[in-house]
Amino acid sequence: MAKKLEIFIQSIYVDAWNPIVEGPFIPIKEVNGELVPIEWDDMKDDGERKVPHDQKAKSILTSSLSSD
């Protein structure tokens, strides 16, 4: 069943599978020895590219679920 779900989601958007399996990408940085989230304005290119994959994965999952 999991493989069918993976194929279905990847057929819609191939980069959406990793956030589903690994969890959302949360950009963090170390400040005074403490890990804190990076604000959108401070995010580097790498983080900006990963965040839309999380959003697309959430959209696919919620759209695919039926209220029936």
N, C-alpha and C positions, 0 to 999 in steps of 0.2 A: 504493500500500500504506500509506504513512504517513497519508494522509487517512482511510482505513478504521480504522486504529488510533486516530487522534484521535477519531473519531466513537464508536467502541466505548468508549473510556475516558470520554469526556464523557457517554455515556449512563448510565454507572454513577455518576459523580461529576464534575460539570462543572468544578469548581475543581482537579481533579487534573492537567489537561493542562499548565498553565504550569510547575509544578515538574519535570515530565518533560522539557520542552523547555529550560527555562532553568537547571535544576539546583536543588538544595535551597536553601531560604531559611536563611541563617546570620546571625543577628542579631549585629552587631559594634558596638563602641564604641572610641573612641580614648582611650588612657591613656598619658600621657607620650610622645605622638607615635607610639605603636604601636597597631595594630588588634588587639583581643582579642575573643573571643566573649563575648556577654552571657549571664550565668547566668539560668536560668529564673526565679528569684525576682526578678531585677532587670528582667525584660522588661516592656515597655510593652504596651498592648492590641494595637497593630498587629502586633507580633511574635507574640503569643499566638494571633492569628487565622490567621497564615500557617503556622505549624508543623504544625497538623493536616492541611493540604492536602498537605504533603510526605509525611506518614505514610500518608495514604489512597492517594496515588499509588504509594508503595512496595508497599502491600498489594495494590492492583489488579494491578500488574505481576507480583509474585511469585505471586499466586494464578492468574494467567492463563497462566503458563508451565507447560508440561507436562514431566514427567520422562521421557516416552516418547522 
